């Protein structure tokens, strides 16, 4: 059955993506690593990239310098980078250290950055620790370099702003090169002494000349400057420089406007020799020095919540034109479709497809959508998902092609979810969870959606004067979900067979 309504969900929003161009690269599988804040994001990144770890690196989440300079250290010891507010570990971070089976923690930063009480907390968990710190961020970067070693050379970048350091961190880690920070006044005496004593002969400078001038680098030879017109071009130039060491099958993507979500991502990216690509929604990889790498990309890992790193910004990266979006909150769409709230009058169609996946119909729909560069929402049934291996492959394809998935219950069985013609909220949510679990088993990670479509529609429950609807609404809200109907219907399930033009005319009657 094909129904049309206000439906397209990405993360926590109901969204439709309008592609200006018809030339869009095959969509890689996207995974988002986000949380309620930078601290929970770091834990989520750790959980999704490390089953076990003998070492962990703990840094302050209040600044960028220590975390990004610690990326090569984390790479050397195969350790996740976990963030603290500097005052205490917190239960979530303690639990993550326990889950990982950590035996030793590297604390990066002085007591002004990470309090001494944190050492006590770590000690009480029977975990060894080592603090690496200096009086300033510049001294701390040097102390980290001393711990790592510099036989492969060093990277020097600007210590007062994060974009250059963020581009540098995973690449330096992959190369096993420590990161030293400089300001506009030049190298510290200790830095010069370190370079001299270690007879370092290879240097990368990741900063514009107006930030770290050539005059400030007279004491070193054989350096190469990596810098572009802006933070995004610099990011691309750095990645391109080390492209022979990079595995482009999996890339990390994050905003170039803030550093918080990417702090822990640097260690995860370095673990798999992956780049972190910065974007503000206007970066088109096809028009950069990295254009030739696009066909290699199979997986895109998005760092940060949708509010800071929107889905369409990630999609734009692999397109040849900027993607424009229309955004509707899930609750707002639900209220419009229930006639509780008026529509804003925008002429937008949201395509939705129920009861899938169908091994005969769904592939054809996906082919048509792909050829016309249109995105849609598929309300899936758990029983159909688990019908056979081809059905499971179709779920993967729906997500890989960039479509959204809503929950249409597990069985579509009215007798089970509507006993006595009244919705049973407990049984309904049981079926929702079963379908979510079926999808989670296929994609290998937890699946959640904010939208469900009631079999027969929410409108049919109102027609039958379902006395349980009010309580059902409360249950949905408690699970951060909303019921989504449709407000335009093509009549494909009733009466005589209709061709495509006749179906379209039915919709236009709205």
Order of alpha helices (4+ residues) and beta strands (2+ residues): beta-beta-beta-beta-alpha-beta-alpha-alpha-beta-alpha-beta-alpha-beta-alpha-beta-alpha-beta-alpha-beta-beta-alpha-beta-alpha-beta-beta-alpha-beta-alpha-beta-alpha-beta-alpha-alpha-beta-alpha-alpha-beta-alpha-alpha-beta-beta-alpha
